[in-house]
């Protein structure tokens, strides 16, 4: 399979007042920070959300690599649930420059198309600001869900860099 061109877009919020929140008025939604995330749960979150978007960077991580990574104090894992069902998750990474990256963000396949993405992004950004961030940033690419970039823009993120790279994507 020949490689394809993929465009990666980096976006940022530099002021909490620029967030345009969008919440779902659903009292059954609950955000949970996962302390001491077990490797099996980490793989489940990353693999289930990322499978359809070709997330491959961490697929080969050993249990030890996962434990070492999530033990870092600047990393936090969050799950959004509706009742007992997992809706989506995000991972925050605090940077030495005072910024916080939304390193991974996404919905479980059965939750797509119901408005959960805008809600999850709102709470992810709020959690990032709550860590004392001076800037919140993330990146997306043309392999992500078609609604990803529009959601980021609607919540107030602005692009600050794009790049094109090649990737081999199975059909």
matplotlib code that plots the C-alpha trace (Angstrom):
import matplotlib.pyplot as plt

x = [0.0, 1.5, 1.9, -0.6, -0.2, -1.6, -2.0, -1.5, -2.9, -1.7, -4.3, -4.2, -6.2, -4.2, -6.9, -9.5, -12.1, -11.7, -13.2, -16.7, -18.1, -20.7, -22.1, -24.8, -27.5, -27.3, -27.0, -25.8, -22.5, -19.6, -15.9, -13.5, -9.7, -8.0, -5.3, -2.7, -4.2, -3.6, -1.8, -4.8, -7.1, -4.7, -4.5, -8.3, -8.8, -6.1, -6.9, -10.7, -10.8, -7.8, -8.3, -10.4, -8.0, -4.8, -3.3, -0.3, 2.4, 1.8, 0.5, 3.8, 4.4, 5.1, 3.3, 6.5, 6.6, 2.9, 3.4, 6.5, 4.7, 1.5, 3.4, 4.8, 3.1, 2.5, 0.3, -3.3, -6.0, -9.7, -12.7, -16.2, -18.9, -22.7, -23.9, -21.5, -20.8, -17.5, -18.2, -14.7, -11.4, -8.6, -5.0, -3.4, 0.3, 1.6, 4.7, 7.7, 6.8, 3.5, 1.3, -0.9, -1.3, -4.5, -2.3, -5.1, -8.8, -11.6, -14.9, -15.7, -17.3, -20.8, -20.8, -19.9, -22.5, -24.5, -22.8, -20.5, -17.4, -18.1, -19.0, -15.8, -13.6, -15.2, -14.3, -10.9, -10.0, -11.4, -9.3, -6.2, -6.8, -7.4, -3.8, -2.6, -1.9, -0.9, -1.9, -3.8, -3.0, -3.6, -3.2, -5.4, -4.8, -6.7, -6.9, -9.1, -12.8, -14.2, -15.9, -12.6, -11.2, -14.6, -15.2, -11.8, -12.5, -16.0, -14.7, -12.3, -9.1, -7.0, -4.5, -0.8, 1.0, 0.3, 2.6, 2.3, 3.7, 3.3, 1.7, 0.8, -2.8, -4.4, -7.5]
y = [0.0, 3.3, 6.1, 9.0, 12.6, 13.5, 17.1, 17.7, 20.9, 22.3, 24.4, 26.4, 28.4, 31.2, 32.6, 30.7, 33.3, 32.2, 28.8, 28.5, 25.8, 23.3, 21.0, 18.4, 18.8, 15.1, 14.4, 10.9, 12.2, 11.9, 12.8, 10.6, 11.1, 7.7, 7.6, 4.9, 3.8, 0.1, -0.8, -2.9, 0.1, 2.4, 0.0, -0.3, 3.5, 4.2, 1.1, 1.4, 5.2, 5.3, 2.1, 3.8, 6.8, 4.9, 5.7, 3.4, 5.3, 3.5, 0.1, -1.6, -0.2, -2.7, -2.7, -1.2, 1.6, 2.5, 2.4, 4.7, 7.1, 7.5, 7.7, 11.0, 13.8, 15.9, 13.2, 12.7, 10.4, 11.2, 9.1, 10.5, 8.0, 8.1, 5.9, 3.0, 3.2, 4.8, 7.7, 9.0, 9.9, 12.4, 12.6, 15.8, 16.5, 19.5, 21.0, 22.7, 25.9, 26.2, 24.9, 21.8, 19.5, 17.6, 14.7, 12.2, 12.9, 10.9, 9.1, 5.4, 4.3, 4.0, 7.5, 9.4, 11.7, 12.4, 15.7, 14.1, 15.4, 19.0, 18.2, 16.2, 18.9, 21.5, 19.6, 18.6, 22.3, 23.2, 20.6, 21.8, 25.4, 24.0, 22.7, 26.3, 26.2, 29.4, 27.8, 24.7, 23.1, 19.9, 18.6, 16.8, 15.4, 14.4, 10.8, 11.9, 12.0, 14.6, 16.4, 16.8, 20.0, 21.7, 20.9, 22.4, 25.5, 25.9, 25.7, 28.6, 26.9, 28.7, 27.0, 28.0, 25.5, 22.8, 20.2, 17.5, 14.0, 10.6, 7.6, 4.1, 3.5, 0.1, 0.1]
z = [0.0, -1.0, 1.6, 1.6, 2.5, 5.9, 7.1, 10.8, 12.3, 15.6, 17.5, 20.7, 23.2, 24.9, 27.2, 29.2, 28.1, 24.5, 25.3, 23.8, 26.0, 24.8, 27.5, 27.3, 30.0, 30.9, 34.7, 33.9, 32.5, 34.9, 34.4, 36.3, 36.6, 36.5, 39.1, 38.7, 35.4, 34.9, 31.6, 30.4, 30.9, 29.1, 26.2, 26.1, 26.0, 23.4, 21.3, 21.3, 20.6, 18.3, 16.2, 13.4, 13.3, 12.9, 16.3, 16.3, 18.2, 21.5, 20.4, 21.1, 24.5, 27.2, 30.6, 32.1, 29.5, 30.1, 33.9, 33.7, 31.4, 33.4, 36.7, 35.6, 37.6, 34.5, 32.9, 33.7, 32.2, 32.3, 31.3, 30.5, 31.4, 30.9, 33.7, 33.6, 29.9, 28.7, 26.3, 25.7, 27.2, 27.1, 28.3, 29.5, 29.5, 31.3, 29.6, 31.2, 29.4, 31.3, 28.5, 28.7, 25.7, 25.2, 24.0, 23.2, 22.9, 21.5, 21.7, 21.9, 18.5, 19.9, 21.3, 18.0, 16.5, 19.7, 20.8, 23.3, 21.5, 22.2, 25.8, 26.3, 24.7, 26.9, 30.1, 28.8, 28.2, 31.6, 33.3, 31.4, 32.6, 36.2, 36.2, 35.9, 32.2, 30.4, 27.1, 26.0, 22.8, 20.7, 17.3, 14.8, 11.4, 8.3, 9.5, 12.5, 12.5, 10.1, 13.0, 15.0, 13.5, 13.3, 17.0, 18.0, 16.0, 17.4, 20.9, 20.2, 19.3, 16.6, 14.3, 14.8, 12.5, 9.9, 8.4, 5.9, 6.4, 4.8, 6.4, 5.2, 6.1, 5.7, 3.5]

ax = plt.figure().add_subplot(projection="3d")
ax.plot(x, y, z, "-o")
ax.set_aspect("equal")
plt.show()
